[in-house]
C-alpha cells in the first residue's frame, strides 16, 4: 500500500523546490539550518562542518546551495542501518570556517546575528531554514492544529521566538516549552500556521492547509448547528412533558373546566391533546381556537401562569 506523505515532509520539500532570487534570504536560510542541524568538529588540525538529515531532497538542496553560494567542495554521502533507514550526511572541509564566519554562526551563543536577519525577507528565510532543520506541523486533516520547531538551546529558542515579532504585521505569538532535552517553539492557532507557511514560502502547502481547514470548519459548524438543534428539540420535548404533567395534576386537584381564565383552559386542553408539540405549534392551534393571532410569546406567558397555578396547588 502506498504510504501517505506527511504534511511536514510536503512543506519541507516545497521549500527545497522553491527558486530563491534573493541571495540574502538564501544565506539566512543556510544560517539557521547550519546553526540548528550542523556541528563543527576538528580533525587533523582542520575544522569540519557536518549536517545530517533523513530527507533526500533536503540533503540535495542544502548540499547544492552550499556549493553554489560558497564554491565549496562539499560532499554528500549516506549511511543505512538494519531497518533500511537512510541518513544523508553533508560534509564541508576546506570552506567550513569561511561559511561559519560569513553566516555569523555561533554554536555556543544563542544570539542571532542582525547582519543575517536585517528585514522581513531575511527573517522569513531564517525561519524557513529553522523549519527545514527541526520543524514539524500536523496535517490539517488531524483533530488539532500544531506547528513546532525543536531546539537544543533555551537562549537560542528565545532569540528565534523574537524573530516572529520583528516580522512586519506578524500576528504569530509562539510559546516555548521544555520537552526532554529540547526547547520547543510552538503555536496552535490555525490562522497563525497558515500565515507562517506563507511567510516561509510554502504557498502550495498553505493553499492545501486552508482548503482542508475550510472543509473542516464547515463540517464542524454543521455539527455544531446539528447539536444545537438536537439540544433544543430535547429541551422542547422535556418542557412539553413537564407542562402536561403539571396540567394533569391541576386537573386532578381543581379540574381544568374550573379554571377561571379562558386562555389557560384552552391551552391546558391543547397541551394534553398535543403533549410533545412545540410552543410555536401550540400557538398555531390556539390562533385557530380564538380565531385571532396568538404568538409564541403569548403561549409562553400563559404556560408560566399555569405553572404558578400548579405551584399553588402543590403546597
N, C-alpha and C positions, 0 to 999 in steps of 0.2 A: 504494500500500500504506500502511496506517495506521501511523504512527510510534509506537513504544512509548515511553511516558513514562518518563523516567529516575527512579530511586528518589530521588535528591536533590530533583528537582522535586516529587515526591509529598510528601516530608517538608516542604518549604518551603511548599507550598500548603496543607497541613493546618494548619501554624502560622498561616497567614493567615486560615483559615476558623474558627479557634477563637474562643470567646467568653471575653473576659478580664474577670472580675469584679473582680480586684484592679488598681486604678489604679497601685499601686507596681510591680507586676510589668510592666505595660504600659510604664511610664516607663523601667524598667530595660531592657526590650527596645529601646525607642527610643534610649536612650543608647548601647547597644552598636552598633546599626545605623548611627546617625549617626557615631559615632566611627570606625567601620571604613569605611563607604561614603560618608561625607559630606565635603564640603570647604567652607571658608569663604573667600569672596573679597570684595573691596571694590570697589564700582562707584558712581561718582557720590557719593562720601563716605558710602555706605551699605554695610552688610555684607549679603552674600547667601549663603544656605546652599543648596547643591545636592547632590542624590543621583541616582545613575543605576543602572538595572537593566534587564536584558533580559526580565524576567518581569513580565507584565502584572498578575498577581494580587498580587505583592509590591508593585509600584508603587501599585496602588489601595489596598492595605492600609496602607502607610506614609503615603500622602497623606491618607487619611481619618482615620487615628489622630492625625496631627499637627494637622489642622484641628479634630478633636473635642476633643483634650486641651488645646490652647492657643488655640482660636478664632482660628487663624492664617489668613491669606489665602494659603495655599499653592497653587501652580499645578502642574498635571500636563500635560506635553507629551511629544512623541515625535519621533524622527528615524529615518530608514532609509537604508541605503546601497544600492549597486547589487545586492548579493546579497539584497536584501529583508530584511535583518536589522534588527529594530526595537529601538531603545534608548529607554526611558522615562526622562524627566527630571522630578524633583520640585524645585521652586524655592520657597524661602521668603525673603521680603524683610523686611518690617517686624518680624516676630516672631523673626527669626533669633537675635538676641542674647539675647532672653528665654529661648528654648529652650535655647541653649548654657549659659546661666547656671543655669537650673532643673535641667538634667540633669548639671550639673557636669562638662562635657566639656572636655578639653584635647587639642587636636590635636598639641601639641608634646610634652607629657609622656606617659609610658606608664602612669601610675598610674590605677587605677580607684577612683572615689570610694566610700567606705564609706557615704556618705549615700544612694547609689543602690542598693548591694548590702548590705543590712543583715541579711538572713536567707535561708533556703532558697528561699522564694518569689521573692524578687528576684534571687537568684543564678541560679535557673532561667530567669527572664525575660531576664536579661542574656545568658546562654549561648544562649538561643533567638534573640535579636537578632543575636548574633555569627554563628550558623549561617546565619541568613537573609542576612546581608551577604556572607559569603565562605566558607560551609561546603560540603562535599560528602561524600557517603557512597556507597560501592559498593553495587550491588544485591546482596542476599543470594544471588542465583542465580549470581553470578560465583564464580570459583575462590578468591578471597581476600576477607577482610573488611578494610575500611579506612574510617575516618572522619577528616576533617581540617578545620581552619579556617585559612585563609591570611591572614597579616597583613603589614603593611609596616614594623613596628617590633619590634625584638628585645626592648626593655624592656617594651612593651605585651604581647607574646606571653607573657612570663614572668609578668606580673600576671594575665593571663587564665587561664593554666595553673594558677595558685594557687587560683583560684575553685573548681576541682573538689575540692580537699582541704578547702575550707571548707564544702562541702555535706554535711549530716549523713548518715552511713553510706554515703558515696560510695566505691566501690571502683575508680573510674576514675583511672588514673595516666597522663596524657598525656605524650608526649615532644615535643621541639621539634627541628626540623631546618631547615637553611638551604637554600632552593631558589631559585636565580636571585637576584632582588632581594627575595624574601619570606622570612618566618619562618613555618613551618608547624607548628601544634599537631596532633598526630595520635595515634590509638590503633587497634589492630588486633584486639583480642580481641572475639569476637562478643558475649559477655555484657556487656562494657563498652559496646558500641554500643547494645545493647538497653536498658541502664539509662539511657544518655544520651537516647535517644528518648523514654522515659517521663518523664525529668526535664524536658525542654523542652516536653512536651505533645503530642508526635506519637504518640499512643496507638494510632491505627489502623495507622499505618506500623510501629509496634513489633510489633503483632499479626501483620502480614504477614511482617515480618522473622523473627519467631520461628517461624511456621508453615513458612516455607521452610527455615529453619535445622534444624528438627526433621526435615523430609523429607530434607534433605541429609545430616544426621548419620546417619539411619537407613540411607541408601544407602551412605554411607562405611563405616559399621560392618559392613554386609553385605558390602561389597567386601573389607574387612579380614579378615573371617572366611573369605571365599572364598579370599583369598590365603594365609591360614594353612593352610587345608585343602589347597590345592594344593601348598604348600611341604612339608607333612607327607607327602602322598602321594608327592611326588618323592623325599623323603628315605627313606621306607619302601621304595620301588622300588629306589633305588640301593643301599641297605643289603642288601636281599634278593639282588640280583645279585652283590654282593661276597661275601656268605656262600656262595652257590652256587659261585662261582669258587674260593674257599678250600677248600671241601669236595671239589671235583673235583681240586684239587692234592693234598689229603690222600689221596684215593683212588688217585691215580697213584703216590704215594710209599709209602704204607703199606697201602692197601686199607681201605675203610670196614668191611668184615667183621672186620678185625683190631683195630679199636678196642675196648679192654677195657671201657669204660664203656657199658652197655646204652642209657642215655638218649641219650648222644652218638650212638650208632649209629643209633637210631631217628630222632632229629632231623635227622641228616645225610641220611638217606633221604627224610624228609618234605620237606626243603628242596629237594632235587634234583627231587622229583616235583611240587613247587609253588613254582617259582622266584620268583614275584612276590607270593606270599602275605604278609600282614602277620603280625606276631608273635602277634596275637590269633587269627588263623586257624590258624596252626601250633599254638597252644596247644589249640584245639578238636580238631584232628586227633590231637594227642598224647594228649589225655584219652581219646579213643576207643581208641587203641592200648593204653594202660596200664589202661584201664577204671577210671580214677580222675581226679579234678580236677587239671589241670595249669594253673597260672596263667601269664599273660603274663610276669610277673616271673621265674618259673622258666625259661621258654623263653629269656628274655634272658640269664640266668645261664649256661645251657648253651651258648648261642652264644658267649659270652665265653670259655668253656673250650675250645670248638672253635677259636676264633681263636688262643688261646695255643698249641694243638697245631700249628696252621698255622705260627705264628712259629718254633716249634722245628724243624719240618721244612724251613723256608725257609732256615735258616742253612747 
